[in-house]
Every structure is written in structure tokens, then in C-alpha cells.
């Protein structure tokens, strides 16, 4: 079951690594129509092992309700990890 948020809210997307520091940590976010809303943006290191990204939606025609997908890519040397997480954006009206 994915988490649910209203359009127009900011969402903190967090990932926890099994290493202290990554060479790169990026996120791509796609909306329910598979339109890319964020493309390979750098995530912020909060503490060792923890990276996050704040995604801000609007409640306009530019953002639609439905299932969004966050694709997270982590690199450390030659090691590359990839994960996806879904979340629901709801129309508050």
C-alpha cells in the first residue's frame, strides 16, 4: 500500500543506505501519466546512510492525481543500486 498525499503538499522522500556515503544519489519522479516531473535530481545527505529529496507538487493542471513513482539511483564506486517507491497524490477538491 502506497502513502497518500494531497496535491499541493511537500513530500520528503527518504532512502537509507547500507553504506555511510554514496558517490551519487539521484531521484527521478514520474506522475500517473508517466510524465517526468523531476529528472535525476541530486538527493541531499542528511546523515551517514540517509539521503532525502523534498518534492513539492501544486494543485494546478500541471500536476495530476494518481500514482506517482520515485526512482532512486545510488552509486558507490562501481556499485549501482536502484529502487522504486510509489505514492498517491489526491485531488483535495
PDB file of N, CA, C and O in Angstrom:
ATOM      1  N   UNK A   1       0.851  -1.180   0.000  1.00  0.00           N
ATOM      2  CA  UNK A   1       0.000   0.000   0.000  1.00  0.00           C
ATOM      3  C   UNK A   1       0.897   1.245   0.000  1.00  0.00           C
ATOM      4  O   UNK A   1       1.797   1.370   0.831  1.00  0.00           O
ATOM      5  N   UNK A   2       0.647   2.144  -0.922  1.00  0.00           N
ATOM      6  CA  UNK A   2       1.465   3.352  -1.009  1.00  0.00           C
ATOM      7  C   UNK A   2       0.884   4.460  -0.123  1.00  0.00           C
ATOM      8  O   UNK A   2      -0.307   4.469   0.189  1.00  0.00           O
ATOM      9  N   UNK A   3       1.753   5.386   0.271  1.00  0.00           N
ATOM     10  CA  UNK A   3       1.317   6.514   1.090  1.00  0.00           C
ATOM     11  C   UNK A   3       0.513   7.473   0.230  1.00  0.00           C
ATOM     12  O   UNK A   3       0.699   7.540  -0.985  1.00  0.00           O
ATOM     13  N   UNK A   4      -0.390   8.221   0.877  1.00  0.00           N
ATOM     14  CA  UNK A   4      -1.276   9.139   0.166  1.00  0.00           C
ATOM     15  C   UNK A   4      -1.062  10.566   0.655  1.00  0.00           C
ATOM     16  O   UNK A   4      -0.939  10.823   1.853  1.00  0.00           O
ATOM     17  N   UNK A   5      -1.022  11.496  -0.317  1.00  0.00           N
ATOM     18  CA  UNK A   5      -0.813  12.912  -0.026  1.00  0.00           C
ATOM     19  C   UNK A   5      -1.750  13.728  -0.905  1.00  0.00           C
ATOM     20  O   UNK A   5      -2.171  13.267  -1.966  1.00  0.00           O
ATOM     21  N   UNK A   6      -2.073  14.931  -0.467  1.00  0.00           N
ATOM     22  CA  UNK A   6      -2.871  15.834  -1.288  1.00  0.00           C
ATOM     23  C   UNK A   6      -1.967  16.618  -2.230  1.00  0.00           C
ATOM     24  O   UNK A   6      -0.861  17.009  -1.855  1.00  0.00           O
ATOM     25  N   UNK A   7      -2.437  16.848  -3.451  1.00  0.00           N
ATOM     26  CA  UNK A   7      -1.726  17.735  -4.364  1.00  0.00           C
ATOM     27  C   UNK A   7      -1.541  19.080  -3.682  1.00  0.00           C
ATOM     28  O   UNK A   7      -2.444  19.559  -2.996  1.00  0.00           O
ATOM     29  N   UNK A   8      -0.387  19.686  -3.863  1.00  0.00           N
ATOM     30  CA  UNK A   8      -0.096  20.968  -3.239  1.00  0.00           C
ATOM     31  C   UNK A   8       0.755  20.855  -1.994  1.00  0.00           C
ATOM     32  O   UNK A   8       1.163  21.869  -1.427  1.00  0.00           O
ATOM     33  N   UNK A   9       1.035  19.620  -1.555  1.00  0.00           N
ATOM     34  CA  UNK A   9       1.849  19.443  -0.361  1.00  0.00           C
ATOM     35  C   UNK A   9       3.285  19.076  -0.733  1.00  0.00           C
ATOM     36  O   UNK A   9       3.545  18.562  -1.821  1.00  0.00           O
ATOM     37  N   UNK A  10       4.203  19.346   0.179  1.00  0.00           N
ATOM     38  CA  UNK A  10       5.602  18.942   0.008  1.00  0.00           C
ATOM     39  C   UNK A  10       5.782  17.563   0.634  1.00  0.00           C
ATOM     40  O   UNK A  10       5.233  17.271   1.696  1.00  0.00           O
ATOM     41  N   UNK A  11       6.561  16.725  -0.041  1.00  0.00           N
ATOM     42  CA  UNK A  11       6.784  15.356   0.412  1.00  0.00           C
ATOM     43  C   UNK A  11       8.281  15.146   0.586  1.00  0.00           C
ATOM     44  O   UNK A  11       9.066  15.456  -0.310  1.00  0.00           O
ATOM     45  N   UNK A  12       8.668  14.627   1.729  1.00  0.00           N
ATOM     46  CA  UNK A  12      10.071  14.286   1.954  1.00  0.00           C
ATOM     47  C   UNK A  12      10.250  12.805   1.632  1.00  0.00           C
ATOM     48  O   UNK A  12       9.691  11.939   2.306  1.00  0.00           O
ATOM     49  N   UNK A  13      11.037  12.529   0.593  1.00  0.00           N
ATOM     50  CA  UNK A  13      11.304  11.161   0.163  1.00  0.00           C
ATOM     51  C   UNK A  13      12.691  10.792   0.689  1.00  0.00           C
ATOM     52  O   UNK A  13      13.680  11.446   0.358  1.00  0.00           O
ATOM     53  N   UNK A  14      12.757   9.752   1.499  1.00  0.00           N
ATOM     54  CA  UNK A  14      13.992   9.370   2.182  1.00  0.00           C
ATOM     55  C   UNK A  14      14.421   7.975   1.759  1.00  0.00           C
ATOM     56  O   UNK A  14      13.589   7.088   1.564  1.00  0.00           O
ATOM     57  N   UNK A  15      15.730   7.790   1.619  1.00  0.00           N
ATOM     58  CA  UNK A  15      16.278   6.458   1.389  1.00  0.00           C
ATOM     59  C   UNK A  15      17.400   6.215   2.387  1.00  0.00           C
ATOM     60  O   UNK A  15      18.160   7.124   2.719  1.00  0.00           O
ATOM     61  N   UNK A  16      17.494   4.976   2.860  1.00  0.00           N
ATOM     62  CA  UNK A  16      18.521   4.603   3.824  1.00  0.00           C
ATOM     63  C   UNK A  16      19.435   3.580   3.162  1.00  0.00           C
ATOM     64  O   UNK A  16      18.977   2.559   2.648  1.00  0.00           O
ATOM     65  N   UNK A  17      20.730   3.867   3.182  1.00  0.00           N
ATOM     66  CA  UNK A  17      21.716   3.030   2.516  1.00  0.00           C
ATOM     67  C   UNK A  17      22.373   2.053   3.490  1.00  0.00           C
ATOM     68  O   UNK A  17      22.252   2.194   4.707  1.00  0.00           O
ATOM     69  N   UNK A  18      23.068   1.066   2.935  1.00  0.00           N
ATOM     70  CA  UNK A  18      23.851   0.162   3.786  1.00  0.00           C
ATOM     71  C   UNK A  18      25.328   0.552   3.778  1.00  0.00           C
ATOM     72  O   UNK A  18      26.180  -0.217   4.222  1.00  0.00           O
ATOM     73  N   UNK A  19      25.626   1.749   3.273  1.00  0.00           N
ATOM     74  CA  UNK A  19      26.971   2.330   3.311  1.00  0.00           C
ATOM     75  C   UNK A  19      26.840   3.745   3.876  1.00  0.00           C
ATOM     76  O   UNK A  19      25.758   4.330   3.841  1.00  0.00           O
ATOM     77  N   UNK A  20      27.940   4.294   4.395  1.00  0.00           N
ATOM     78  CA  UNK A  20      27.868   5.625   5.001  1.00  0.00           C
ATOM     79  C   UNK A  20      27.624   6.729   3.984  1.00  0.00           C
ATOM     80  O   UNK A  20      26.795   7.611   4.207  1.00  0.00           O
ATOM     81  N   UNK A  21      28.349   6.683   2.862  1.00  0.00           N
ATOM     82  CA  UNK A  21      28.277   7.764   1.887  1.00  0.00           C
ATOM     83  C   UNK A  21      28.260   7.202   0.474  1.00  0.00           C
ATOM     84  O   UNK A  21      29.013   6.283   0.153  1.00  0.00           O
ATOM     85  N   UNK A  22      27.403   7.754  -0.360  1.00  0.00           N
ATOM     86  CA  UNK A  22      27.337   7.367  -1.773  1.00  0.00           C
ATOM     87  C   UNK A  22      28.111   8.376  -2.604  1.00  0.00           C
ATOM     88  O   UNK A  22      28.245   9.536  -2.215  1.00  0.00           O
ATOM     89  N   UNK A  23      28.622   7.933  -3.752  1.00  0.00           N
ATOM     90  CA  UNK A  23      29.233   8.874  -4.695  1.00  0.00           C
ATOM     91  C   UNK A  23      28.152   9.764  -5.294  1.00  0.00           C
ATOM     92  O   UNK A  23      28.330  10.976  -5.420  1.00  0.00           O
ATOM     93  N   UNK A  24      27.038   9.155  -5.659  1.00  0.00           N
ATOM     94  CA  UNK A  24      25.884   9.912  -6.141  1.00  0.00           C
ATOM     95  C   UNK A  24      24.599   9.277  -5.617  1.00  0.00           C
ATOM     96  O   UNK A  24      24.514   8.062  -5.437  1.00  0.00           O
ATOM     97  N   UNK A  25      23.618  10.114  -5.380  1.00  0.00           N
ATOM     98  CA  UNK A  25      22.272   9.676  -5.002  1.00  0.00           C
ATOM     99  C   UNK A  25      21.315  10.575  -5.775  1.00  0.00           C
ATOM    100  O   UNK A  25      21.242  11.776  -5.515  1.00  0.00           O
ATOM    101  N   UNK A  26      20.585  10.000  -6.721  1.00  0.00           N
ATOM    102  CA  UNK A  26      19.683  10.796  -7.556  1.00  0.00           C
ATOM    103  C   UNK A  26      18.271  10.236  -7.519  1.00  0.00           C
ATOM    104  O   UNK A  26      18.046   9.071  -7.193  1.00  0.00           O
ATOM    105  N   UNK A  27      17.333  11.101  -7.863  1.00  0.00           N
ATOM    106  CA  UNK A  27      15.924  10.710  -7.874  1.00  0.00           C
ATOM    107  C   UNK A  27      15.251  11.236  -9.135  1.00  0.00           C
ATOM    108  O   UNK A  27      15.497  12.362  -9.566  1.00  0.00           O
ATOM    109  N   UNK A  28      14.403  10.405  -9.711  1.00  0.00           N
ATOM    110  CA  UNK A  28      13.535  10.796 -10.822  1.00  0.00           C
ATOM    111  C   UNK A  28      12.106  10.519 -10.371  1.00  0.00           C
ATOM    112  O   UNK A  28      11.825   9.459  -9.812  1.00  0.00           O
ATOM    113  N   UNK A  29      11.206  11.461 -10.609  1.00  0.00           N
ATOM    114  CA  UNK A  29       9.808  11.284 -10.206  1.00  0.00           C
ATOM    115  C   UNK A  29       8.931  11.391 -11.445  1.00  0.00           C
ATOM    116  O   UNK A  29       9.058  12.324 -12.238  1.00  0.00           O
ATOM    117  N   UNK A  30       8.035  10.411 -11.596  1.00  0.00           N
ATOM    118  CA  UNK A  30       7.089  10.401 -12.716  1.00  0.00           C
ATOM    119  C   UNK A  30       5.671  10.401 -12.171  1.00  0.00           C
ATOM    120  O   UNK A  30       5.385   9.781 -11.146  1.00  0.00           O
ATOM    121  N   UNK A  31       4.780  11.110 -12.875  1.00  0.00           N
ATOM    122  CA  UNK A  31       3.394  11.182 -12.411  1.00  0.00           C
ATOM    123  C   UNK A  31       2.583  10.013 -12.952  1.00  0.00           C
ATOM    124  O   UNK A  31       3.127   9.117 -13.597  1.00  0.00           O
ATOM    125  N   UNK A  32       1.284  10.026 -12.686  1.00  0.00           N
ATOM    126  CA  UNK A  32       0.412   8.915 -13.058  1.00  0.00           C
ATOM    127  C   UNK A  32       0.277   8.743 -14.571  1.00  0.00           C
ATOM    128  O   UNK A  32      -0.131   7.679 -15.036  1.00  0.00           O
ATOM    129  N   UNK A  33       0.614   9.777 -15.340  1.00  0.00           N
ATOM    130  CA  UNK A  33       0.592   9.677 -16.803  1.00  0.00           C
ATOM    131  C   UNK A  33       1.968   9.382 -17.371  1.00  0.00           C
ATOM    132  O   UNK A  33       2.174   9.489 -18.580  1.00  0.00           O
ATOM    133  N   UNK A  34       2.914   9.010 -16.514  1.00  0.00           N
ATOM    134  CA  UNK A  34       4.301   8.695 -16.870  1.00  0.00           C
ATOM    135  C   UNK A  34       5.086   9.909 -17.345  1.00  0.00           C
ATOM    136  O   UNK A  34       6.119   9.762 -17.999  1.00  0.00           O
ATOM    137  N   UNK A  35       4.604  11.108 -17.023  1.00  0.00           N
ATOM    138  CA  UNK A  35       5.347  12.334 -17.341  1.00  0.00           C
ATOM    139  C   UNK A  35       6.411  12.547 -16.266  1.00  0.00           C
ATOM    140  O   UNK A  35       6.127  12.427 -15.074  1.00  0.00           O
ATOM    141  N   UNK A  36       7.621  12.859 -16.686  1.00  0.00           N
ATOM    142  CA  UNK A  36       8.714  13.087 -15.737  1.00  0.00           C
ATOM    143  C   UNK A  36       8.551  14.460 -15.100  1.00  0.00           C
ATOM    144  O   UNK A  36       8.531  15.478 -15.792  1.00  0.00           O
ATOM    145  N   UNK A  37       8.435  14.480 -13.782  1.00  0.00           N
ATOM    146  CA  UNK A  37       8.287  15.718 -13.018  1.00  0.00           C
ATOM    147  C   UNK A  37       9.641  16.190 -12.484  1.00  0.00           C
ATOM    148  O   UNK A  37       9.875  17.393 -12.367  1.00  0.00           O
ATOM    149  N   UNK A  38      10.536  15.247 -12.157  1.00  0.00           N
ATOM    150  CA  UNK A  38      11.889  15.525 -11.680  1.00  0.00           C
ATOM    151  C   UNK A  38      12.792  14.522 -12.387  1.00  0.00           C
ATOM    152  O   UNK A  38      12.475  13.334 -12.441  1.00  0.00           O
ATOM    153  N   UNK A  39      13.910  14.989 -12.926  1.00  0.00           N
ATOM    154  CA  UNK A  39      14.794  14.106 -13.681  1.00  0.00           C
ATOM    155  C   UNK A  39      16.204  14.086 -13.086  1.00  0.00           C
ATOM    156  O   UNK A  39      16.931  15.077 -13.156  1.00  0.00           O
ATOM    157  N   UNK A  40      16.576  12.956 -12.507  1.00  0.00           N
ATOM    158  CA  UNK A  40      17.923  12.710 -11.981  1.00  0.00           C
ATOM    159  C   UNK A  40      18.428  13.858 -11.089  1.00  0.00           C
ATOM    160  O   UNK A  40      19.570  14.299 -11.212  1.00  0.00           O
ATOM    161  N   UNK A  41      17.563  14.324 -10.202  1.00  0.00           N
ATOM    162  CA  UNK A  41      17.942  15.387  -9.259  1.00  0.00           C
ATOM    163  C   UNK A  41      18.793  14.792  -8.137  1.00  0.00           C
ATOM    164  O   UNK A  41      18.571  13.658  -7.713  1.00  0.00           O
ATOM    165  N   UNK A  42      19.750  15.555  -7.669  1.00  0.00           N
ATOM    166  CA  UNK A  42      20.601  15.105  -6.564  1.00  0.00           C
ATOM    167  C   UNK A  42      19.810  15.076  -5.267  1.00  0.00           C
ATOM    168  O   UNK A  42      19.064  16.003  -4.954  1.00  0.00           O
ATOM    169  N   UNK A  43      19.988  13.995  -4.518  1.00  0.00           N
ATOM    170  CA  UNK A  43      19.396  13.899  -3.194  1.00  0.00           C
ATOM    171  C   UNK A  43      20.378  14.504  -2.191  1.00  0.00           C
ATOM    172  O   UNK A  43      21.576  14.585  -2.463  1.00  0.00           O
ATOM    173  N   UNK A  44      19.876  14.923  -1.047  1.00  0.00           N
ATOM    174  CA  UNK A  44      20.683  15.574  -0.021  1.00  0.00           C
ATOM    175  C   UNK A  44      21.044  14.558   1.056  1.00  0.00           C
ATOM    176  O   UNK A  44      20.199  13.781   1.501  1.00  0.00           O
ATOM    177  N   UNK A  45      22.325  14.574   1.475  1.00  0.00           N
ATOM    178  CA  UNK A  45      22.757  13.688   2.552  1.00  0.00           C
ATOM    179  C   UNK A  45      22.361  14.329   3.882  1.00  0.00           C
ATOM    180  O   UNK A  45      22.823  15.417   4.225  1.00  0.00           O
ATOM    181  N   UNK A  46      21.498  13.633   4.623  1.00  0.00           N
ATOM    182  CA  UNK A  46      21.046  14.129   5.923  1.00  0.00           C
ATOM    183  C   UNK A  46      22.026  13.729   7.024  1.00  0.00           C
ATOM    184  O   UNK A  46      22.449  14.563   7.824  1.00  0.00           O
ATOM    185  N   UNK A  47      22.378  12.463   7.055  1.00  0.00           N
ATOM    186  CA  UNK A  47      23.379  11.914   7.972  1.00  0.00           C
ATOM    187  C   UNK A  47      24.020  10.731   7.244  1.00  0.00           C
ATOM    188  O   UNK A  47      23.625  10.406   6.124  1.00  0.00           O
ATOM    189  N   UNK A  48      25.003  10.088   7.870  1.00  0.00           N
ATOM    190  CA  UNK A  48      25.538   8.869   7.268  1.00  0.00           C
ATOM    191  C   UNK A  48      24.393   7.912   6.983  1.00  0.00           C
ATOM    192  O   UNK A  48      23.545   7.665   7.842  1.00  0.00           O
ATOM    193  N   UNK A  49      24.377   7.382   5.782  1.00  0.00           N
ATOM    194  CA  UNK A  49      23.408   6.384   5.314  1.00  0.00           C
ATOM    195  C   UNK A  49      22.037   6.942   4.924  1.00  0.00           C
ATOM    196  O   UNK A  49      21.240   6.211   4.335  1.00  0.00           O
ATOM    197  N   UNK A  50      21.736   8.188   5.223  1.00  0.00           N
ATOM    198  CA  UNK A  50      20.391   8.723   4.977  1.00  0.00           C
ATOM    199  C   UNK A  50      20.446   9.873   3.972  1.00  0.00           C
ATOM    200  O   UNK A  50      21.139  10.867   4.188  1.00  0.00           O
ATOM    201  N   UNK A  51      19.706   9.724   2.867  1.00  0.00           N
ATOM    202  CA  UNK A  51      19.580  10.750   1.835  1.00  0.00           C
ATOM    203  C   UNK A  51      18.102  11.063   1.644  1.00  0.00           C
ATOM    204  O   UNK A  51      17.245  10.198   1.823  1.00  0.00           O
ATOM    205  N   UNK A  52      17.811  12.324   1.272  1.00  0.00           N
ATOM    206  CA  UNK A  52      16.412  12.694   1.074  1.00  0.00           C
ATOM    207  C   UNK A  52      16.267  13.705  -0.061  1.00  0.00           C
ATOM    208  O   UNK A  52      17.236  14.305  -0.525  1.00  0.00           O
ATOM    209  N   UNK A  53      15.013  13.865  -0.487  1.00  0.00           N
ATOM    210  CA  UNK A  53      14.651  14.857  -1.501  1.00  0.00           C
ATOM    211  C   UNK A  53      13.270  15.382  -1.140  1.00  0.00           C
ATOM    212  O   UNK A  53      12.383  14.601  -0.796  1.00  0.00           O
ATOM    213  N   UNK A  54      13.077  16.686  -1.213  1.00  0.00           N
ATOM    214  CA  UNK A  54      11.758  17.281  -0.969  1.00  0.00           C
ATOM    215  C   UNK A  54      11.106  17.531  -2.321  1.00  0.00           C
ATOM    216  O   UNK A  54      11.639  18.266  -3.152  1.00  0.00           O
ATOM    217  N   UNK A  55       9.949  16.914  -2.535  1.00  0.00           N
ATOM    218  CA  UNK A  55       9.194  17.097  -3.777  1.00  0.00           C
ATOM    219  C   UNK A  55       7.949  17.914  -3.479  1.00  0.00           C
ATOM    220  O   UNK A  55       7.141  17.543  -2.628  1.00  0.00           O
ATOM    221  N   UNK A  56       7.800  19.017  -4.176  1.00  0.00           N
ATOM    222  CA  UNK A  56       6.654  19.906  -3.981  1.00  0.00           C
ATOM    223  C   UNK A  56       5.726  19.818  -5.189  1.00  0.00           C
ATOM    224  O   UNK A  56       6.122  20.134  -6.311  1.00  0.00           O
ATOM    225  N   UNK A  57       4.505  19.391  -4.953  1.00  0.00           N
ATOM    226  CA  UNK A  57       3.502  19.385  -6.016  1.00  0.00           C
ATOM    227  C   UNK A  57       2.704  20.681  -5.953  1.00  0.00           C
ATOM    228  O   UNK A  57       2.810  21.448  -4.996  1.00  0.00           O
ATOM    229  N   UNK A  58       1.917  20.905  -6.974  1.00  0.00           N
ATOM    230  CA  UNK A  58       0.979  22.025  -6.974  1.00  0.00           C
ATOM    231  C   UNK A  58      -0.429  21.459  -7.086  1.00  0.00           C
ATOM    232  O   UNK A  58      -0.603  20.266  -7.333  1.00  0.00           O
ATOM    233  N   UNK A  59      -1.385  22.269  -6.913  1.00  0.00           N
ATOM    234  CA  UNK A  59      -2.762  21.842  -7.120  1.00  0.00           C
ATOM    235  C   UNK A  59      -3.285  22.584  -8.346  1.00  0.00           C
ATOM    236  O   UNK A  59      -4.287  23.296  -8.281  1.00  0.00           O
ATOM    237  N   UNK A  60      -2.587  22.400  -9.460  1.00  0.00           N
ATOM    238  CA  UNK A  60      -2.946  23.043 -10.715  1.00  0.00           C
ATOM    239  C   UNK A  60      -3.049  21.984 -11.799  1.00  0.00           C
ATOM    240  O   UNK A  60      -2.849  20.797 -11.542  1.00  0.00           O
ATOM    241  N   UNK A  61      -3.357  22.413 -12.993  1.00  0.00           N
ATOM    242  CA  UNK A  61      -3.465  21.489 -14.121  1.00  0.00           C
ATOM    243  C   UNK A  61      -2.118  20.847 -14.465  1.00  0.00           C
ATOM    244  O   UNK A  61      -2.077  19.827 -15.153  1.00  0.00           O
ATOM    245  N   UNK A  62      -1.007  21.442 -13.985  1.00  0.00           N
ATOM    246  CA  UNK A  62       0.310  20.870 -14.272  1.00  0.00           C
ATOM    247  C   UNK A  62       0.556  19.565 -13.524  1.00  0.00           C
ATOM    248  O   UNK A  62       1.343  18.735 -13.978  1.00  0.00           O
ATOM    249  N   UNK A  63      -0.096  19.375 -12.400  1.00  0.00           N
ATOM    250  CA  UNK A  63       0.047  18.144 -11.622  1.00  0.00           C
ATOM    251  C   UNK A  63      -1.287  17.423 -11.583  1.00  0.00           C
ATOM    252  O   UNK A  63      -2.338  18.038 -11.403  1.00  0.00           O
ATOM    253  N   UNK A  64      -1.230  16.116 -11.754  1.00  0.00           N
ATOM    254  CA  UNK A  64      -2.461  15.319 -11.780  1.00  0.00           C
ATOM    255  C   UNK A  64      -2.490  14.367 -10.594  1.00  0.00           C
ATOM    256  O   UNK A  64      -1.450  14.018 -10.035  1.00  0.00           O
ATOM    257  N   UNK A  65      -3.684  13.956 -10.222  1.00  0.00           N
ATOM    258  CA  UNK A  65      -3.792  12.981  -9.144  1.00  0.00           C
ATOM    259  C   UNK A  65      -3.462  11.593  -9.683  1.00  0.00           C
ATOM    260  O   UNK A  65      -3.375  11.389 -10.894  1.00  0.00           O
ATOM    261  N   UNK A  66      -3.282  10.651  -8.777  1.00  0.00           N
ATOM    262  CA  UNK A  66      -2.965   9.279  -9.166  1.00  0.00           C
ATOM    263  C   UNK A  66      -1.654   8.813  -8.564  1.00  0.00           C
ATOM    264  O   UNK A  66      -1.115   9.449  -7.658  1.00  0.00           O
ATOM    265  N   UNK A  67      -1.146   7.703  -9.067  1.00  0.00           N
ATOM    266  CA  UNK A  67       0.065   7.088  -8.548  1.00  0.00           C
ATOM    267  C   UNK A  67       1.310   7.707  -9.174  1.00  0.00           C
ATOM    268  O   UNK A  67       1.455   7.733 -10.396  1.00  0.00           O
ATOM    269  N   UNK A  68       2.193   8.197  -8.335  1.00  0.00           N
ATOM    270  CA  UNK A  68       3.489   8.724  -8.757  1.00  0.00           C
ATOM    271  C   UNK A  68       4.559   7.695  -8.404  1.00  0.00           C
ATOM    272  O   UNK A  68       4.397   6.922  -7.460  1.00  0.00           O
ATOM    273  N   UNK A  69       5.647   7.688  -9.162  1.00  0.00           N
ATOM    274  CA  UNK A  69       6.753   6.768  -8.914  1.00  0.00           C
ATOM    275  C   UNK A  69       8.039   7.545  -8.700  1.00  0.00           C
ATOM    276  O   UNK A  69       8.407   8.391  -9.516  1.00  0.00           O
ATOM    277  N   UNK A  70       8.720   7.257  -7.603  1.00  0.00           N
ATOM    278  CA  UNK A  70      10.039   7.822  -7.327  1.00  0.00           C
ATOM    279  C   UNK A  70      11.068   6.738  -7.638  1.00  0.00           C
ATOM    280  O   UNK A  70      11.035   5.656  -7.053  1.00  0.00           O
ATOM    281  N   UNK A  71      11.981   7.034  -8.563  1.00  0.00           N
ATOM    282  CA  UNK A  71      13.051   6.108  -8.938  1.00  0.00           C
ATOM    283  C   UNK A  71      14.351   6.643  -8.351  1.00  0.00           C
ATOM    284  O   UNK A  71      14.788   7.738  -8.702  1.00  0.00           O
ATOM    285  N   UNK A  72      14.966   5.877  -7.464  1.00  0.00           N
ATOM    286  CA  UNK A  72      16.177   6.322  -6.767  1.00  0.00           C
ATOM    287  C   UNK A  72      17.359   5.482  -7.234  1.00  0.00           C
ATOM    288  O   UNK A  72      17.292   4.254  -7.280  1.00  0.00           O
ATOM    289  N   UNK A  73      18.442   6.175  -7.579  1.00  0.00           N
ATOM    290  CA  UNK A  73      19.660   5.521  -8.034  1.00  0.00           C
ATOM    291  C   UNK A  73      20.822   5.949  -7.143  1.00  0.00           C
ATOM    292  O   UNK A  73      21.036   7.139  -6.912  1.00  0.00           O
ATOM    293  N   UNK A  74      21.567   4.966  -6.647  1.00  0.00           N
ATOM    294  CA  UNK A  74      22.708   5.208  -5.772  1.00  0.00           C
ATOM    295  C   UNK A  74      23.942   4.591  -6.415  1.00  0.00           C
ATOM    296  O   UNK A  74      23.902   3.446  -6.865  1.00  0.00           O
ATOM    297  N   UNK A  75      25.042   5.347  -6.461  1.00  0.00           N
ATOM    298  CA  UNK A  75      26.307   4.775  -6.929  1.00  0.00           C
ATOM    299  C   UNK A  75      27.373   4.967  -5.859  1.00  0.00           C
ATOM    300  O   UNK A  75      27.420   5.982  -5.164  1.00  0.00           O
ATOM    301  N   UNK A  76      28.224   3.956  -5.753  1.00  0.00           N
ATOM    302  CA  UNK A  76      29.379   3.994  -4.858  1.00  0.00           C
ATOM    303  C   UNK A  76      30.465   3.174  -5.537  1.00  0.00           C
ATOM    304  O   UNK A  76      30.409   1.944  -5.544  1.00  0.00           O
ATOM    305  N   UNK A  77      31.455   3.856  -6.107  1.00  0.00           N
ATOM    306  CA  UNK A  77      32.464   3.159  -6.892  1.00  0.00           C
ATOM    307  C   UNK A  77      31.816   2.511  -8.099  1.00  0.00           C
ATOM    308  O   UNK A  77      31.136   3.190  -8.868  1.00  0.00           O
ATOM    309  N   UNK A  78      32.008   1.220  -8.281  1.00  0.00           N
ATOM    310  CA  UNK A  78      31.402   0.516  -9.416  1.00  0.00           C
ATOM    311  C   UNK A  78      30.039  -0.080  -9.054  1.00  0.00           C
ATOM    312  O   UNK A  78      29.377  -0.675  -9.905  1.00  0.00           O
ATOM    313  N   UNK A  79      29.622   0.075  -7.810  1.00  0.00           N
ATOM    314  CA  UNK A  79      28.349  -0.465  -7.340  1.00  0.00           C
ATOM    315  C   UNK A  79      27.226   0.508  -7.669  1.00  0.00           C
ATOM    316  O   UNK A  79      27.329   1.703  -7.393  1.00  0.00           O
ATOM    317  N   UNK A  80      26.144  -0.013  -8.265  1.00  0.00           N
ATOM    318  CA  UNK A  80      24.960   0.801  -8.577  1.00  0.00           C
ATOM    319  C   UNK A  80      23.737   0.099  -7.996  1.00  0.00           C
ATOM    320  O   UNK A  80      23.516  -1.086  -8.247  1.00  0.00           O
ATOM    321  N   UNK A  81      22.955   0.828  -7.227  1.00  0.00           N
ATOM    322  CA  UNK A  81      21.708   0.299  -6.670  1.00  0.00           C
ATOM    323  C   UNK A  81      20.549   1.134  -7.198  1.00  0.00           C
ATOM    324  O   UNK A  81      20.686   2.338  -7.410  1.00  0.00           O
ATOM    325  N   UNK A  82      19.409   0.486  -7.408  1.00  0.00           N
ATOM    326  CA  UNK A  82      18.234   1.149  -7.940  1.00  0.00           C
ATOM    327  C   UNK A  82      17.015   0.646  -7.188  1.00  0.00           C
ATOM    328  O   UNK A  82      16.875  -0.552  -6.942  1.00  0.00           O
ATOM    329  N   UNK A  83      16.137   1.567  -6.826  1.00  0.00           N
ATOM    330  CA  UNK A  83      14.887   1.171  -6.187  1.00  0.00           C
ATOM    331  C   UNK A  83      13.776   2.111  -6.635  1.00  0.00           C
ATOM    332  O   UNK A  83      14.032   3.226  -7.090  1.00  0.00           O
ATOM    333  N   UNK A  84      12.548   1.646  -6.500  1.00  0.00           N
ATOM    334  CA  UNK A  84      11.372   2.456  -6.823  1.00  0.00           C
ATOM    335  C   UNK A  84      10.424   2.458  -5.636  1.00  0.00           C
ATOM    336  O   UNK A  84      10.348   1.492  -4.876  1.00  0.00           O
ATOM    337  N   UNK A  85       9.706   3.563  -5.494  1.00  0.00           N
ATOM    338  CA  UNK A  85       8.662   3.661  -4.478  1.00  0.00           C
ATOM    339  C   UNK A  85       7.492   4.420  -5.086  1.00  0.00           C
ATOM    340  O   UNK A  85       7.685   5.400  -5.806  1.00  0.00           O
ATOM    341  N   UNK A  86       6.292   3.971  -4.797  1.00  0.00           N
ATOM    342  CA  UNK A  86       5.083   4.632  -5.297  1.00  0.00           C
ATOM    343  C   UNK A  86       4.409   5.406  -4.177  1.00  0.00           C
ATOM    344  O   UNK A  86       4.471   5.024  -3.008  1.00  0.00           O
ATOM    345  N   UNK A  87       3.762   6.505  -4.560  1.00  0.00           N
ATOM    346  CA  UNK A  87       2.940   7.248  -3.615  1.00  0.00           C
ATOM    347  C   UNK A  87       1.746   7.827  -4.378  1.00  0.00           C
ATOM    348  O   UNK A  87       1.824   8.077  -5.581  1.00  0.00           O
ATOM    349  N   UNK A  88       0.659   8.030  -3.669  1.00  0.00           N
ATOM    350  CA  UNK A  88      -0.581   8.512  -4.271  1.00  0.00           C
ATOM    351  C   UNK A  88      -0.739  10.005  -4.038  1.00  0.00           C
ATOM    352  O   UNK A  88      -0.572  10.491  -2.920  1.00  0.00           O
ATOM    353  N   UNK A  89      -1.059  10.721  -5.094  1.00  0.00           N
ATOM    354  CA  UNK A  89      -1.386  12.138  -4.987  1.00  0.00           C
ATOM    355  C   UNK A  89      -2.894  12.270  -5.198  1.00  0.00           C
ATOM    356  O   UNK A  89      -3.428  11.813  -6.209  1.00  0.00           O
ATOM    357  N   UNK A  90      -3.568  12.888  -4.248  1.00  0.00           N
ATOM    358  CA  UNK A  90      -5.021  13.018  -4.265  1.00  0.00           C
ATOM    359  C   UNK A  90      -5.418  14.460  -4.542  1.00  0.00           C
ATOM    360  O   UNK A  90      -4.768  15.393  -4.069  1.00  0.00           O
ATOM    361  N   UNK A  91      -6.472  14.636  -5.301  1.00  0.00           N
ATOM    362  CA  UNK A  91      -7.021  15.969  -5.560  1.00  0.00           C
ATOM    363  C   UNK A  91      -7.793  16.383  -4.307  1.00  0.00           C
ATOM    364  O   UNK A  91      -8.724  15.685  -3.904  1.00  0.00           O
ATOM    365  N   UNK A  92      -7.423  17.507  -3.682  1.00  0.00           N
ATOM    366  CA  UNK A  92      -8.090  17.911  -2.443  1.00  0.00           C
ATOM    367  C   UNK A  92      -9.502  18.441  -2.642  1.00  0.00           C
ATOM    368  O   UNK A  92     -10.239  18.624  -1.673  1.00  0.00           O
ATOM    369  N   UNK A  93      -9.882  18.688  -3.887  1.00  0.00           N
ATOM    370  CA  UNK A  93     -11.232  19.237  -4.148  1.00  0.00           C
ATOM    371  C   UNK A  93     -12.300  18.179  -4.144  1.00  0.00           C
ATOM    372  O   UNK A  93     -13.475  18.487  -4.347  1.00  0.00           O
TER     373      UNK A  93
END
